[in-house]
């Protein structure tokens, strides 16, 4: 089970901040537990550099769209790093070079950290 937290400071005019309470092996999810035992998520809707652009957050987007975008990160058919540099560069390298090993490790982490 994945535990997701959204912070809505300034919503809908500022993008929400999203983070998991679980470790997840993914190029766009930090492999390190931050303060308060959280991992950060990087996708176009949570990236402050893209705020106000068509890809990034804008007040016309809904929380449902944000959750769908985050959910697509967890779907193995949609595991595509959005940037050249992710939050987990080791996972990104593995995803690009060894997709079978990447999927196996991701599944292992799900069993271990999100039972």
C-alpha positions as CSV (number, residue, x, y, z in Angstrom):
1,X,0.0,0.0,0.0
2,X,1.4,3.4,-1.0
3,X,0.9,6.3,1.3
4,X,0.8,9.7,-0.5
5,X,0.7,13.1,1.1
6,X,-0.3,16.3,-0.7
7,X,0.4,19.8,0.7
8,X,-1.9,22.4,-0.8
9,X,-0.3,25.6,0.2
10,X,-1.5,28.3,-2.2
11,X,-3.7,25.8,-4.1
12,X,-5.0,26.2,-6.8
13,X,-2.6,29.0,-7.8
14,X,0.6,27.2,-6.6
15,X,1.3,23.6,-7.5
16,X,0.7,21.1,-4.7
17,X,3.6,19.4,-3.1
18,X,3.4,15.6,-3.2
19,X,5.5,13.0,-1.4
20,X,5.3,9.4,-0.5
21,X,5.7,7.9,3.0
22,X,7.2,4.8,1.3
23,X,10.5,4.1,-0.4
24,X,9.8,3.4,-4.1
25,X,12.4,2.4,-6.7
26,X,11.6,4.9,-9.5
27,X,13.6,7.5,-11.5
28,X,11.3,10.3,-10.5
29,X,10.9,9.4,-6.9
30,X,13.7,10.2,-4.4
31,X,15.4,7.0,-3.0
32,X,16.1,8.8,0.3
33,X,13.7,9.3,3.1
34,X,13.7,13.0,3.9
35,X,12.8,14.8,7.1
36,X,9.7,13.2,8.6
37,X,10.4,10.0,6.6
38,X,9.1,11.2,3.3
39,X,10.2,10.7,-0.3
40,X,9.9,13.4,-2.9
41,X,8.1,13.0,-6.3
42,X,9.2,14.8,-9.5
43,X,6.7,15.0,-12.3
44,X,5.6,17.9,-14.6
45,X,2.8,18.9,-12.3
46,X,4.9,19.0,-9.1
47,X,8.0,20.6,-10.7
48,X,8.0,24.3,-9.7
49,X,10.2,25.1,-12.8
50,X,7.2,24.2,-15.0
51,X,4.5,26.0,-13.1
52,X,2.2,28.0,-15.4
53,X,3.3,26.1,-18.5
54,X,1.0,23.7,-20.4
55,X,2.9,20.7,-18.9
56,X,3.2,22.1,-15.4
57,X,0.7,23.1,-12.8
58,X,-1.8,25.8,-13.4
59,X,-5.1,26.7,-11.7
60,X,-7.1,25.0,-14.4
61,X,-5.7,21.6,-13.4
62,X,-7.4,19.5,-10.7
63,X,-6.2,17.3,-7.9
64,X,-7.7,14.4,-9.7
65,X,-5.3,15.1,-12.7
66,X,-2.4,15.3,-10.2
67,X,-3.2,12.0,-8.6
68,X,-3.7,10.4,-12.0
69,X,-0.2,11.7,-13.1
70,X,1.4,10.3,-9.9
71,X,-0.5,7.1,-10.3
72,X,0.9,6.7,-13.8
73,X,4.4,6.9,-12.4
74,X,3.7,3.8,-10.5
75,X,2.2,1.9,-13.5
76,X,5.0,-0.1,-15.1
77,X,3.6,0.6,-18.6
78,X,4.1,4.3,-18.0
79,X,7.5,4.3,-16.2
80,X,9.1,7.0,-18.3
81,X,11.5,9.5,-16.7
82,X,10.2,13.0,-17.5
83,X,13.6,14.7,-17.3
84,X,17.2,13.9,-18.2
85,X,18.1,14.0,-14.5
86,X,15.6,12.4,-12.1
87,X,15.5,12.3,-8.3
88,X,17.0,8.8,-8.4
89,X,19.7,8.7,-11.1
90,X,20.7,5.1,-10.3
91,X,17.1,4.0,-11.0
92,X,17.1,6.1,-14.2
93,X,20.3,4.5,-15.5
94,X,18.9,1.1,-14.7
95,X,15.6,1.8,-16.4
96,X,17.3,3.0,-19.5
97,X,19.8,0.1,-19.7
98,X,18.3,-2.9,-17.9
99,X,14.5,-2.6,-17.9
100,X,14.0,-6.2,-16.7
101,X,16.3,-5.7,-13.7
102,X,14.6,-2.3,-13.0
103,X,11.2,-3.9,-12.9
104,X,12.4,-6.7,-10.7
105,X,13.9,-4.3,-8.2
106,X,10.9,-2.0,-8.3
107,X,8.6,-5.0,-7.5
108,X,11.0,-6.0,-4.7
109,X,10.8,-2.6,-3.1
110,X,7.0,-2.6,-3.4
111,X,6.9,-5.9,-1.4
112,X,9.4,-4.6,1.1
113,X,8.3,-1.0,1.7
114,X,4.6,-0.9,0.6
115,X,3.1,-4.3,1.6
